[in-house]
Amino acid sequence: MKWDALEEEPCSLARTVAVIGDRWSLLILRECFLRKRRFEAFQSSLGITRHLLAERLKKLVRFGVLRRIPYQEAPKRYEYILTQKGLDLYPVIMSIVNWGNIHMVDARGRPMLHEHKNCGKMFDPVMVCSECGEPVIAKAVHVHPGPGARKAPAGGKTEDGAKAKKTVRAA
């Protein structure tokens, strides 16, 4: 598997990493969820170089995670708005934040708390089964090839010559 070809892999995680798998893209997304929209606001908040920020924003726009909308004509300036595809990353971002809250906080505690507007309580994200509503943990999940998986012929190799993968049970 080559880094520059991840988006071609028949693996949803690899394809996702191709889009948001670097630190700057994740931090830009964090800023978007904190309602930042403008280039200068991203740069000021993150301390990222203009070149790197422009590159990451173009990539997120190209993959449909952000939409670029002009807000000023002379000079031409743009806002970057989360698309539905971008908004769908919210549970991913919250899961990463939760992992950090568990494993990476210092003695001062969590840097941010999240309040559920509907009930007014602070919360931690929990992944639940879409079918039964029970919390999901890795050892309670079996992974099976889906319709987009590489097809393995009788010889045990896929069409591209890679060794066929077996059904995997999470650890």
C-alpha positions as CSV (number, residue, x, y, z in Angstrom):
1,M,0.0,0.0,0.0
2,K,1.5,3.3,-1.1
3,W,0.7,6.6,0.8
4,D,-0.1,8.5,-2.4
5,A,-2.5,5.8,-3.6
6,L,-4.6,5.3,-0.4
7,E,-7.7,6.8,-2.0
8,E,-7.6,3.9,-4.5
9,E,-7.6,1.2,-1.8
10,P,-10.7,-1.0,-1.3
11,C,-10.7,0.0,2.4
12,S,-12.9,2.7,3.8
13,L,-10.3,3.5,6.5
14,A,-7.5,3.9,3.9
15,R,-9.6,6.1,1.7
16,T,-10.6,8.3,4.7
17,V,-7.0,8.6,5.8
18,A,-6.2,9.8,2.3
19,V,-8.5,12.7,2.9
20,I,-8.2,13.6,6.6
21,G,-5.2,11.5,7.8
22,D,-2.7,14.3,8.4
23,R,-2.6,16.5,11.5
24,W,-3.3,19.8,9.7
25,S,-6.5,18.5,8.1
26,L,-7.8,17.2,11.4
27,L,-7.0,20.5,13.1
28,I,-8.6,22.5,10.3
29,L,-11.7,20.4,10.7
30,R,-11.7,21.0,14.5
31,E,-11.6,24.8,13.7
32,C,-14.5,24.4,11.3
33,F,-16.6,22.6,14.0
34,L,-15.6,25.5,16.3
35,R,-17.2,27.8,13.6
36,K,-14.1,29.2,12.0
37,R,-14.6,29.8,8.3
38,R,-11.9,32.1,7.0
39,F,-8.3,31.6,5.9
40,E,-7.0,34.2,8.3
41,A,-8.9,32.7,11.2
42,F,-7.5,29.2,10.5
43,Q,-4.0,30.6,10.1
44,S,-4.1,32.7,13.3
45,S,-5.6,29.9,15.4
46,L,-3.4,27.1,14.1
47,G,-0.1,28.9,13.4
48,I,0.2,27.0,10.1
49,T,2.0,28.4,7.1
50,R,-0.1,30.0,4.4
51,H,1.2,27.5,1.8
52,L,0.4,24.5,3.9
53,L,-3.0,25.9,4.9
54,A,-3.9,26.7,1.2
55,E,-2.8,23.1,0.2
56,R,-4.9,21.4,2.9
57,L,-8.0,23.6,2.2
58,K,-7.8,22.8,-1.5
59,K,-7.6,19.1,-0.7
60,L,-10.6,19.2,1.6
61,V,-12.6,21.2,-1.0
62,R,-11.5,18.7,-3.8
63,F,-12.8,15.8,-1.7
64,G,-16.1,17.5,-0.9
65,V,-15.5,17.9,2.8
66,L,-15.5,21.8,2.6
67,R,-17.2,24.2,0.2
68,R,-15.4,27.4,-0.8
69,I,-17.7,30.4,-0.9
70,P,-16.6,34.0,-1.9
71,Y,-17.4,36.6,0.8
72,Q,-15.4,39.6,-0.7
73,E,-14.8,40.6,-4.3
74,A,-11.8,43.0,-4.1
75,P,-9.6,41.3,-3.3
76,K,-11.3,38.0,-3.8
77,R,-11.6,36.2,-0.4
78,Y,-13.4,32.9,0.5
79,E,-15.0,31.2,3.4
80,Y,-14.8,27.5,3.9
81,I,-18.0,25.8,5.0
82,L,-18.5,22.2,6.0
83,T,-20.5,20.2,3.5
84,Q,-22.7,17.3,4.6
85,K,-19.8,15.1,3.9
86,G,-17.7,17.3,6.3
87,L,-20.5,17.4,8.9
88,D,-20.6,13.6,8.8
89,L,-17.1,13.7,10.3
90,Y,-18.4,15.1,13.6
91,P,-18.6,11.7,15.3
92,V,-15.1,10.9,14.1
93,I,-13.7,14.2,15.5
94,M,-15.6,13.7,18.8
95,S,-14.3,10.1,19.1
96,I,-10.7,11.4,18.6
97,V,-11.3,14.2,21.2
98,N,-12.8,11.6,23.6
99,W,-9.7,9.4,23.2
100,G,-7.5,12.4,24.0
101,N,-9.6,13.2,27.0
102,I,-9.0,9.7,28.3
103,H,-5.4,9.2,27.4
104,M,-3.7,12.6,26.8
105,V,-4.9,15.2,29.4
106,D,-2.5,16.7,31.8
107,A,-3.0,17.5,35.5
108,R,-5.3,20.5,34.6
109,G,-7.9,18.2,33.1
110,R,-9.8,18.4,29.8
111,P,-9.3,21.5,27.7
112,M,-12.9,21.5,26.5
113,L,-16.2,20.2,27.8
114,H,-19.1,19.4,25.5
115,E,-22.7,20.2,26.5
116,H,-25.7,18.6,24.9
117,K,-28.0,21.5,24.1
118,N,-31.2,19.3,24.4
119,C,-30.6,18.2,28.0
120,G,-28.0,20.7,29.2
121,K,-25.7,18.0,30.5
122,M,-22.0,17.5,29.7
123,F,-21.4,14.4,27.7
124,D,-18.8,12.0,26.3
125,P,-19.5,10.4,22.9
126,V,-20.5,6.8,22.9
127,M,-20.7,4.5,19.8
128,V,-23.8,2.4,19.8
129,C,-25.2,-0.2,17.4
130,S,-27.5,1.3,14.8
131,E,-29.7,-1.8,15.0
132,C,-30.1,-2.5,18.7
133,G,-28.8,0.7,20.4
134,E,-26.3,-1.2,22.6
135,P,-22.8,0.3,23.1
136,V,-20.3,-1.2,20.7
137,I,-16.8,-2.3,21.8
138,A,-14.1,-3.8,19.5
139,K,-14.2,-7.4,20.9
140,A,-18.0,-7.5,20.3
141,V,-17.6,-6.9,16.5
142,H,-17.1,-9.3,13.7
143,V,-15.8,-7.8,10.4
144,H,-17.0,-9.4,7.1
145,P,-16.1,-8.6,3.5
146,G,-18.6,-6.2,2.0
147,P,-19.6,-5.7,-1.6
148,G,-16.7,-3.3,-2.2
149,A,-14.0,-5.7,-0.9
150,R,-11.5,-7.2,-3.3
151,K,-12.8,-10.4,-4.8
152,A,-10.5,-13.4,-4.3
153,P,-10.5,-16.2,-6.9
154,A,-10.1,-19.8,-6.0
155,G,-6.3,-19.5,-6.0
156,G,-6.5,-17.2,-2.9
157,K,-5.2,-14.1,-4.7
158,T,-7.2,-11.0,-5.6
159,E,-7.4,-9.5,-9.1
160,D,-4.4,-7.3,-8.5
161,G,-2.3,-10.3,-7.2
162,A,-2.6,-9.5,-3.5
163,K,-3.2,-12.3,-1.0
164,A,-6.9,-12.6,-0.2
165,K,-8.0,-11.4,3.2
166,K,-10.0,-13.6,5.5
167,T,-12.9,-12.5,7.6
168,V,-11.4,-10.7,10.6
169,R,-12.7,-10.7,14.2
170,A,-11.8,-7.6,16.1
171,A,-9.4,-8.1,19.1
